[in-house]
Amino acid sequence: MRHTTTAAPALSIALAFAAPAFANEITYDCSVVTSSSSVLQTLDLSAPFNGTLKGNYDAATNPTGTLTLPGLFGGSGNNPIPYTASFVLAGDIDTQPTGSLRLGVDTEGLQIRVANLAFDLLGNEDGVLAATLNINYQTFRTQNPSSLFPGGVTIPIPVGNGSVSTFTATQVGPAVFGSLTPQKSGSAFTFNVAVPVEFVIVADVLGQPVSDGTPVAGVLPLSGTLLETPTGVSITLDIAQTDSQTTPIEADPFTDVAFALPTVFPTGGTANLLLSGDVTSLTVANTLDATVVATGTVTIRTGDLNADGAVNVQDVTIMFGNWGSSGLGDLDGNGRVEAPDLAILCTNWG
């Protein structure tokens, strides 16, 4: 027992010097208050592709369907017509986000740390955007109905709505740090932190994916207010971001997608076509205007004996005060506070 009492103060001193820079940091697990949060996203997704179109005629199953013939004259049968095109999804999506993040807060050192940010910007609901097909094809004719389609000009064709089923932002890399600026109230602080994230967007038009969920690197700028409460913290984040990026994507080619094309000469009819093609890249232009409210409670870590959100010298002091007994500090549950419990505490230090 004499050996234990002489070693404890020395060990406490050594651990004190090993403490992190944020010695007074309290860690909070924060969840988004969806009912008080809002996200307005102005999205413009453009996915270029190329391939062929042809009529939906089939001698056995659809003998009265549309046939496509190349050029102004001649030709017979049902022929594939080369084209280049892009799917465009554009418009506003107004949603209430969900998500979480972890904050490390040191109000004495005026420091803040952001980690584990994960926001679902759609709030588990699909967003609906107007869809347009911009298509440029070679000159061709159709039968059933009879019409001429002059080529060489890009034609915008509304194709109804597309959907965005996933739009998330997930923090990548280690925690990021910022400074706290105290406000007059004494319990409120402002901060600015730029969080590196991966955006994931899944969207489709005509039942075909134009964004397959390939992660896109970006930065989420957080300008916020933090308020200490009796039970934890409350934060309000203002997010304002405009970004545009082009990313190659590897989606499977699509084949025979039904597409109704209004006739050109003469007008008033509909050519029933089948589109086949391959999407190769995605350009996402995104303006994000959001207010995210979140509340947090102290994160209790193994070894945090005084429940202040950190494992540090104060917890070591409590443990040594109960050394050899069955009191607070028995982390392995064997009925005694001893060396294995100290090892567990040191594993969770900081």
C-alpha positions as CSV (number, residue, x, y, z in Angstrom):
1,M,0.0,0.0,0.0
2,R,3.0,2.3,0.7
3,H,4.1,1.9,-2.9
4,T,0.7,3.0,-4.2
5,T,0.5,6.2,-2.2
6,T,4.0,7.4,-3.2
7,A,3.5,6.6,-6.9
8,A,0.1,8.3,-7.2
9,P,1.2,11.9,-7.0
10,A,4.1,11.4,-9.4
11,L,1.7,9.8,-11.9
12,S,-0.7,12.6,-11.5
13,I,2.0,15.1,-12.3
14,A,3.1,13.2,-15.4
15,L,-0.5,12.9,-16.7
16,A,-1.1,16.6,-16.1
17,F,1.8,17.4,-18.5
18,A,0.3,15.0,-21.0
19,A,-3.1,16.8,-21.1
20,P,-4.3,18.2,-24.4
21,A,-4.1,21.9,-25.3
22,F,-7.8,22.2,-24.6
23,A,-7.4,21.4,-21.0
24,N,-10.9,22.8,-20.1
25,E,-12.7,21.3,-23.1
26,I,-16.1,19.8,-22.6
27,T,-17.4,17.5,-25.3
28,Y,-21.0,17.6,-26.5
29,D,-22.9,15.3,-28.8
30,C,-25.3,17.5,-30.7
31,S,-28.4,16.6,-32.7
32,V,-30.2,18.8,-35.3
33,V,-33.6,20.1,-34.1
34,T,-35.4,19.5,-37.4
35,S,-38.5,21.4,-36.6
36,S,-36.4,24.6,-36.0
37,S,-34.1,24.1,-39.0
38,S,-34.5,24.9,-42.7
39,V,-32.5,24.4,-45.9
40,L,-33.1,26.2,-49.2
41,Q,-31.1,24.6,-52.0
42,T,-30.9,26.0,-55.5
43,L,-29.7,23.1,-57.5
44,D,-28.6,22.9,-61.2
45,L,-27.5,19.4,-62.1
46,S,-26.3,18.8,-65.6
47,A,-25.4,15.3,-66.9
48,P,-24.1,15.2,-70.5
49,F,-24.4,11.9,-72.4
50,N,-24.5,10.6,-75.9
51,G,-25.9,7.5,-77.7
52,T,-28.7,6.6,-80.2
53,L,-32.4,7.0,-80.5
54,K,-34.8,4.9,-82.5
55,G,-38.5,4.2,-82.9
56,N,-40.4,1.9,-80.6
57,Y,-41.5,-0.2,-83.6
58,D,-41.2,-4.0,-83.2
59,A,-42.6,-6.3,-85.8
60,A,-43.9,-8.8,-83.3
61,T,-44.9,-6.7,-80.3
62,N,-45.5,-3.2,-81.6
63,P,-46.1,-3.3,-85.4
64,T,-47.8,0.1,-85.4
65,G,-45.0,1.8,-83.4
66,T,-42.8,4.7,-84.6
67,L,-40.0,3.9,-87.1
68,T,-36.9,6.2,-87.5
69,L,-35.1,6.7,-90.8
70,P,-31.8,8.6,-91.2
71,G,-31.5,11.8,-93.4
72,L,-34.0,13.6,-95.6
73,F,-34.7,10.9,-98.1
74,G,-34.4,7.1,-98.5
75,G,-33.8,4.4,-96.0
76,S,-36.1,1.8,-94.6
77,G,-36.7,-0.1,-91.4
78,N,-36.1,1.2,-87.9
79,N,-32.7,2.8,-87.6
80,P,-30.7,4.1,-84.6
81,I,-30.0,7.9,-84.9
82,P,-26.9,9.3,-83.2
83,Y,-27.4,12.2,-80.8
84,T,-25.6,14.2,-78.0
85,A,-27.6,15.5,-75.1
86,S,-27.7,16.5,-71.4
87,F,-30.2,15.9,-68.7
88,V,-30.7,19.1,-66.6
89,L,-32.4,19.2,-63.2
90,A,-32.9,22.7,-61.9
91,G,-34.9,24.5,-59.3
92,D,-35.3,25.0,-55.5
93,I,-35.7,22.4,-52.8
94,D,-37.0,23.7,-49.4
95,T,-36.4,21.1,-46.7
96,Q,-35.9,20.5,-43.0
97,P,-32.5,18.8,-42.4
98,T,-31.6,16.1,-39.9
99,G,-28.1,15.1,-38.6
100,S,-25.6,15.4,-35.8
101,L,-22.1,16.6,-34.9
102,R,-19.7,16.6,-32.0
103,L,-18.4,19.8,-30.4
104,G,-15.5,20.3,-28.2
105,V,-15.9,23.6,-26.3
106,D,-13.4,25.4,-24.2
107,T,-15.0,28.6,-23.0
108,E,-12.0,29.5,-20.9
109,G,-9.5,29.1,-23.8
110,L,-12.1,30.4,-26.3
111,Q,-11.7,27.4,-28.5
112,I,-14.1,25.2,-30.4
113,R,-13.6,21.8,-32.1
114,V,-16.0,20.3,-34.7
115,A,-16.0,16.6,-35.5
116,N,-18.2,13.8,-36.8
117,L,-20.5,16.2,-38.7
118,A,-23.1,14.3,-40.7
119,F,-26.1,16.2,-42.2
120,D,-28.9,14.9,-44.3
121,L,-29.9,18.1,-46.1
122,L,-33.1,16.6,-47.5
123,G,-34.3,15.4,-44.1
124,N,-35.2,11.9,-45.4
125,E,-37.5,13.3,-48.1
126,D,-37.1,13.4,-51.9
127,G,-36.6,16.7,-53.6
128,V,-38.4,17.4,-56.8
129,L,-36.9,19.5,-59.6
130,A,-38.0,20.4,-63.1
131,A,-36.3,18.2,-65.7
132,T,-35.2,19.2,-69.2
133,L,-33.6,17.1,-71.9
134,N,-31.3,19.2,-74.2
135,I,-30.8,17.1,-77.3
136,N,-28.9,17.6,-80.6
137,Y,-29.5,14.8,-83.1
138,Q,-28.7,14.1,-86.7
139,T,-31.5,14.8,-89.2
140,F,-34.0,12.0,-89.4
141,R,-37.5,11.1,-90.4
142,T,-40.2,9.1,-88.7
143,Q,-43.1,7.0,-89.8
144,N,-46.1,6.5,-87.5
145,P,-46.3,9.4,-87.4
146,S,-44.7,10.9,-90.5
147,S,-42.5,13.8,-89.6
148,L,-39.1,15.4,-90.4
149,F,-36.7,16.2,-87.6
150,P,-34.0,18.6,-88.8
151,G,-30.7,18.1,-87.0
152,G,-27.7,20.1,-85.9
153,V,-29.6,22.3,-83.3
154,T,-29.8,21.7,-79.6
155,I,-33.5,21.5,-78.6
156,P,-34.6,21.9,-75.0
157,I,-37.5,19.5,-74.2
158,P,-39.3,19.5,-70.9
159,V,-39.6,15.9,-69.6
160,G,-41.5,16.5,-66.4
161,N,-39.8,16.2,-63.1
162,G,-36.7,14.5,-61.8
163,S,-36.0,13.6,-58.2
164,V,-33.1,14.1,-55.8
165,S,-33.4,11.2,-53.3
166,T,-30.1,11.7,-51.5
167,F,-28.2,14.9,-50.6
168,T,-25.8,14.5,-47.6
169,A,-22.8,16.3,-46.2
170,T,-20.4,14.1,-44.1
171,Q,-17.2,15.4,-42.5
172,V,-14.0,13.9,-43.6
173,G,-10.6,14.0,-41.9
174,P,-9.8,15.0,-38.4
175,A,-11.6,17.5,-36.2
176,V,-11.4,21.2,-37.3
177,F,-10.8,24.0,-34.8
178,G,-12.0,27.6,-34.5
179,S,-12.1,30.4,-32.0
180,L,-15.0,31.5,-29.8
181,T,-15.9,35.1,-29.5
182,P,-17.8,35.9,-26.2
183,Q,-21.0,38.0,-26.4
184,K,-22.4,40.4,-23.9
185,S,-24.6,37.8,-22.2
186,G,-21.5,35.9,-21.0
187,S,-23.0,32.5,-21.8
188,A,-23.2,33.1,-25.6
189,F,-20.4,32.9,-28.1
190,T,-20.0,33.2,-31.9
191,F,-17.7,31.2,-34.1
192,N,-16.7,30.4,-37.7
193,V,-15.4,27.0,-38.8
194,A,-14.8,25.6,-42.3
195,V,-15.6,21.9,-42.3
196,P,-14.2,19.6,-45.0
197,V,-17.0,17.3,-46.2
198,E,-18.0,14.9,-48.9
199,F,-21.3,15.7,-50.6
200,V,-23.3,12.8,-51.9
201,I,-26.1,13.4,-54.4
202,V,-28.4,10.7,-55.9
203,A,-30.7,12.0,-58.6
204,D,-32.6,10.6,-61.6
205,V,-34.5,11.7,-64.7
206,L,-36.9,9.5,-66.6
207,G,-36.1,6.7,-64.1
208,Q,-32.4,6.9,-65.1
209,P,-29.6,8.1,-62.7
210,V,-27.9,11.3,-63.5
211,S,-26.0,11.3,-60.2
212,D,-25.0,7.9,-58.8
213,G,-23.9,9.0,-55.4
214,T,-20.2,9.4,-56.1
215,P,-18.8,11.5,-53.2
216,V,-17.7,15.0,-54.2
217,A,-15.2,16.8,-52.0
218,G,-16.2,20.2,-50.7
219,V,-16.2,22.6,-47.7
220,L,-19.1,23.5,-45.5
221,P,-18.7,26.9,-44.0
222,L,-20.3,27.2,-40.6
223,S,-21.0,30.5,-39.0
224,G,-22.7,30.0,-35.7
225,T,-23.8,31.0,-32.2
226,L,-23.2,28.8,-29.2
227,L,-25.2,29.2,-26.0
228,E,-24.5,27.4,-22.8
229,T,-27.6,26.0,-21.1
230,P,-28.2,24.3,-17.8
231,T,-28.3,20.9,-19.6
232,G,-25.7,21.4,-22.3
233,V,-25.4,23.7,-25.3
234,S,-27.6,25.1,-28.0
235,I,-26.1,26.1,-31.4
236,T,-27.5,27.9,-34.4
237,L,-25.6,27.5,-37.6
238,D,-25.9,29.8,-40.6
239,I,-24.7,28.2,-43.8
240,A,-24.3,30.2,-47.0
241,Q,-22.5,28.5,-49.8
242,T,-22.3,28.7,-53.6
243,D,-20.3,26.0,-55.4
244,S,-20.0,24.4,-58.8
245,Q,-18.0,21.2,-59.6
246,T,-17.8,18.7,-62.4
247,T,-17.1,15.1,-61.5
248,P,-16.6,12.0,-63.8
249,I,-19.1,9.3,-63.0
250,E,-19.1,5.6,-63.8
251,A,-22.8,4.7,-64.3
252,D,-24.0,1.7,-66.3
253,P,-25.2,2.6,-69.8
254,F,-29.0,2.9,-70.2
255,T,-30.9,1.2,-73.0
256,D,-34.4,1.6,-74.5
257,V,-35.8,4.3,-72.3
258,A,-39.2,5.4,-73.5
259,F,-39.2,9.0,-74.8
260,A,-42.0,10.9,-76.4
261,L,-40.7,13.5,-78.9
262,P,-43.0,16.1,-80.3
263,T,-43.0,16.2,-84.1
264,V,-41.4,19.1,-85.9
265,F,-42.6,19.1,-89.5
266,P,-45.5,18.9,-89.2
267,T,-46.2,19.8,-85.6
268,G,-48.9,18.3,-83.4
269,G,-47.9,14.7,-83.3
270,T,-45.7,12.5,-81.1
271,A,-42.9,10.2,-82.1
272,N,-42.5,7.4,-79.6
273,L,-38.8,6.7,-79.3
274,L,-36.4,4.6,-77.3
275,L,-33.2,6.3,-76.0
276,S,-30.0,4.5,-75.3
277,G,-26.8,6.2,-74.0
278,D,-24.1,6.6,-71.5
279,V,-23.7,9.4,-68.8
280,T,-20.1,10.3,-68.3
281,S,-19.9,13.2,-65.9
282,L,-22.0,15.4,-63.6
283,T,-21.8,19.1,-63.1
284,V,-23.5,20.3,-59.9
285,A,-24.1,24.0,-59.3
286,N,-25.4,24.4,-55.8
287,T,-26.4,27.4,-53.7
288,L,-27.1,26.5,-50.1
289,D,-28.8,28.8,-47.7
290,A,-29.5,27.1,-44.4
291,T,-30.3,27.7,-40.7
292,V,-29.5,24.7,-38.6
293,V,-30.4,24.6,-34.9
294,A,-28.9,21.8,-32.8
295,T,-28.8,21.0,-29.1
296,G,-26.1,19.0,-27.3
297,T,-25.5,17.2,-24.1
298,V,-22.2,16.4,-22.4
299,T,-20.6,13.3,-23.9
300,I,-19.8,10.8,-21.1
301,R,-16.6,8.9,-21.9
302,T,-15.3,5.9,-20.0
303,G,-13.0,7.3,-17.4
304,D,-14.9,10.7,-17.2
305,L,-15.6,10.2,-13.5
306,N,-16.8,13.7,-12.8
307,A,-19.0,13.9,-16.0
308,D,-17.4,17.1,-17.3
309,G,-16.9,15.7,-20.8
310,A,-13.2,15.2,-20.5
311,V,-10.9,12.5,-19.1
312,N,-8.1,14.4,-17.3
313,V,-6.3,15.0,-14.1
314,Q,-9.5,15.6,-12.1
315,D,-10.6,12.1,-12.9
316,V,-7.3,10.6,-11.9
317,T,-7.6,12.4,-8.6
318,I,-11.0,10.8,-8.0
319,M,-9.7,7.4,-9.0
320,F,-6.8,7.6,-6.6
321,G,-9.2,8.8,-3.8
322,N,-10.9,5.4,-4.2
323,W,-7.8,3.3,-4.8
324,G,-8.2,-0.2,-3.6
325,S,-11.9,0.1,-2.8
326,S,-15.0,-0.6,-4.7
327,G,-15.9,3.1,-5.1
328,L,-16.1,5.4,-8.2
329,G,-13.3,4.5,-10.6
330,D,-13.9,0.7,-10.9
331,L,-14.1,0.8,-14.7
332,D,-13.7,-2.9,-15.3
333,G,-16.4,-3.8,-12.8
334,N,-14.3,-6.3,-10.7
335,G,-15.1,-4.6,-7.4
336,R,-11.8,-2.8,-6.9
337,V,-10.2,0.4,-8.2
338,E,-6.7,-0.7,-9.2
339,A,-4.1,-0.7,-12.1
340,P,-6.4,-2.1,-14.9
341,D,-8.9,0.7,-14.2
342,L,-6.1,3.3,-14.5
343,A,-5.1,1.8,-17.8
344,I,-8.7,2.1,-19.1
345,L,-8.8,5.7,-18.0
346,C,-5.5,6.5,-19.8
347,T,-6.8,4.9,-23.0
348,N,-9.6,7.5,-23.0
349,W,-7.5,10.4,-22.0
350,G,-8.3,13.8,-23.4
